[in-house]
Amino acid sequence: MAEPVETIKVDTTQVNCDGGGGALGHPHVYLQIKPEVGKIDCPYCGREYVLDKNAKAHAH
């Protein structure tokens, strides 16, 4: 398995990714981290979002 392009620690289960870099990024996507898994990879750019151990679920 390849290493993620970038690992970003987050404190909420809902994150969004646009690949960074403005026009060089990708379409804006919303990702939902399952607390029991604790991380998710962006399907476009491969960034890995890791849930901080003290994070709280996103309130709707």
Buried (B, 14 or more C-beta within 10 A) or exposed (E): EEEBEEEEEBEBBBBEBBBEEEEEEBEEBEBEBEEEEBBBBBEBBBBBBBBEEEBEEEEE
